[in-house]
Amino acid sequence: MLKKRIIVCLDVRDGKTTKGVQFAGNRDIGDPVLMAEQYYRHGVDELVFYDITASPEGRSTMIDVVARVAEKIFIPFSVGGGIGSLEDMRKVILAGAEKVSVNSQAVRNPAIIEEGAALFGRQCIVLGMDAARDPDMPSGYRVFINGGRVATNLDALQWALQAESLGAGEIVLNSIDADGTTAGYEERLTKMVSQAVGVPVVASGGAGTPEHIYQVLTFAEADAALVASMVHYGTWTISGIKDYLESRGVPVRKDTGGEACLA
């Protein structure tokens, strides 16, 4: 079995890391550059940086913050928010990101996935998807854009399959219903998409305990788990999560992080 990844998400608003519940009630919790360096030194496998107000505000990602984060970490780093053109992708990659995540802009212009994959390689192109339960959709889940504010006519499963066919090399699948609740991932949605696509699926939204992560990586067949609240507020550490998963027989990477590099 391939080793499972633990990924920390940094939602950034006005240059500060922020966190809310179900895309509402956000409050600032720290400096994204300092937090990124801390998580790197604690052994996280990857980081995801989302400029959560870029698309709603119709602007590009804060490249200066991306560059400052990239100077401090030496692990895969994905950036999303306001990326609507190949030039936006180029700027993010030149600033130090290994991957670019497209979400709202990809819904509006799916060709950006294909064009980005052709120019930068599909390993660089991540589909970020925000989905919520909706019995009117074939899969039972509807895609939302603009930070969960705007409903689309896209079915979550069909959009995942389309994005893969266009060249997306990874899918970060976020449940709006579970986001920020720390009550567990949306396992049904995660398993459905994981079994349908041939690219890695990162489960996002709802992590509160290592058991939640264990379940989504095993039962729901996710390739990686994205965490935020449970580590941002000090409830759990990256090493604590990995130790728990390892004790349950889940293969994890134990040699990443700044502490290991400095040893």
N, C-alpha and C positions, 0 to 999 in steps of 0.2 A: 504494500500500500504506500502511495506517495505521502510524504509528510504534509501535515495540515498546517496552514498558516494562520497566525493571529495578527490582525491588522487594526491599528488604532485610527479612528477618524477624528480629524480636527475640522469642525465646522467653524468658519471664520466670517465674522461680520464687523465691518469698520476696523479691520486690523486686529481684532481680538477673537480668541476662541470663545465660542458661545454654545449653549446647550439648551434645548427645550424638550417638550413632550408633544409628540404628534404634530411637529412643525409649528408649535405655538409656545408662547410664554418664555421665549429665549432670554437667558441672562448670561452676561459675560463671566468667564471663569479663569481667564489667564492669557498670557502671551503665547501665540502659536509657535514662535521660534524657540522659546525656552522649553515649552512643553514637548515639542518635537525632539529636541536634543535629549531631554530626560527619558522619553520613551525609547529612543534609540539606544541609550546607555543601559536601559533595563532589559533589552533583548527582544523588542518587538520585531516581527519579521518584515513588515511594511508599514508605511504611513499613507493615509489618504487625506488630502487637503481640499475642502470644498468651500469656495467663496459663495456662501448661500444666498446672497442678495444680488449677485452679478446679473443673473438672467432677469429677475423681476425688475431690476433697475436699468436694464438694457445697456450694460457696460461690460468691459472685458475683465478678466481675472486680475487681481492685484499682483502683478509680476514681481514687484519689489519684495513682497512678503515671501513669495515662492523662492526667489533667489536667496534670501536670508536663511530660509529653512534648509535649502539644498546645501548650503555651506556647512551646516552642522551635522548632517546625517550621511551615512554611507550604506543605505539600504534602499530597496525600491520605493519610489515615491510617486504617487499618482495625484494629479491635480484636476479639479473640475470646477465648473461655475463660469458661465459667460463665454464658453469656447464655441464660437459659431463659424469659424473659418479656418482654412489651412494655415493662414498667417498667425492666428491665435494659437494654434497647435505648435507651430514652429517656435513662437516666443516662449511658450511654457517649457518646451523641451530644451531650448537654449538656456533657459533660466535654471535648469538642473533636474527637471522631472524626467522620470523614465517612462511614465504613462500619462495619457490625457484621457479624461473622462468626459464624455458627452452625454447629455440628458435632454433637457428641453430643446436645445438647438438641433439635436438629432431627430427629434419628433417632427420639428418644423421642416427639416431638410435632411432626410435619411441619407442622401448621397454623400454627406460629409463623412459618414463612416467608411464608405467605400473609397472615397478620395484620400482620406487620412491613412487608411490601411495600405493603399497603393504607394503612397509617398514615404510613410514612416515605418511601415511594417505593422501587421495586425497585432503583434505583441504589444504595441504602444497604444492601441485603441481600446478603451474600456467603455462599455455601455453602462451608464448609471440609470437605474430605473426605480421610480417611486410608484408603488402600486397599493391599492386599497381594495378591500372586499367589495364586490358588487355582483349580486346574483343575476343581473341583466347581461353580464358578459359571459361568453362561452366557457372561459376557464374559472369564472367566479371572481376575477380580479381585474380592475380597471387601472390604466396608466394615468398618472397625473404629472403635470409639469409646473414650472415656476415655483419650485419649492413646495409642492403639494397644494398649491393654491388653485390650479386650473385643471379641470377634468378634461380628458381627451376621449375620443371614440376608439382608442386602441385597447385591445385585449392584451393582458400582460404576457401570456404564453406566446401568442402570435407575434408580438413585438420582439420578444426574445429570439424567436426563431428567425425572424426577418433580419434583425441586427446581426446575428451570427452569419447568415448567408451573405450579408453585405461586407463582412470582414471584421466584425468586432472580435477581439481576442480574449475578452473576459467580460463577465456581467456582474456588476454589483447590484444586488437585488434588495431593495429597501422596502420594508413593510411600513406604510404610513400608520396602520392600525397599531403596530407594536412599537413604533419609534419612540425612544426615550422612556418607555414605561418600565423597563427592567423586569418585565414579567415573562420574558421568553420570546424567542423568534417565532415568526409565522412559518411553521414547519411545513404545512401543506403546500403553500406557495413555493417554498424553497425546493422541496423534493420534486414537485411537478416540473419546475424549470430545469433543475439539475439532471433529471432523467431524460429530458427532451433535447438538450443541447449537447454539443461535443466540446465546448470550451469551458474553462473554469468558472464556477459560480461562487460569488462571495455573498454570504448571508449577512444582512444588515437590518438592524432595528429590533430592539427588545432585550439585548443581553443584560442579565442582571447577576448571574451566577455561573461558575464554571460548568455546572450541570447543564445549563441552557446551551452552552457552547458545545459540550459533549453531544447533546441530542441533535443539534443541527448539523454537526460534522459527521455523525454516524447515521442516525435514522433518516435525516433529511438529505444526506449525501452531498452537502456543500463541500467545496474544496478549501474554503477559508471562512473565517468568522471575523466580522468587523465589530469592534467594541468601542464604546465611548464612555457613557456615564459610569460604568462600573470601575473604570480605571481613573477617570477624571476626578472623581470624588474620593479616591483613595480606598474604596471598598475592597478592591482586589489589585494585586500587582500582576505584571506580565509573567514573572517567574512563578507566582502562585498559580496562575491559570494553567501554565504549561506543566507544572508539576502534577496538578490534578488530572489533566488530560493524559499525561504519560502513565499515571497510576491506573487509569481506566483502559489502557492499551491503545490509546490513540497516538500514532507517531507524530512527534513535533520536532521542530528545530531547536536545539539547545545551544548552538554555537554562534548565534547572531548577537549583535549589539555591541555598543562601544566598550562595555566593561571587558568583554571577551577579547576585543581587538587590542585593548590596552594592556592586557595581562601578559 
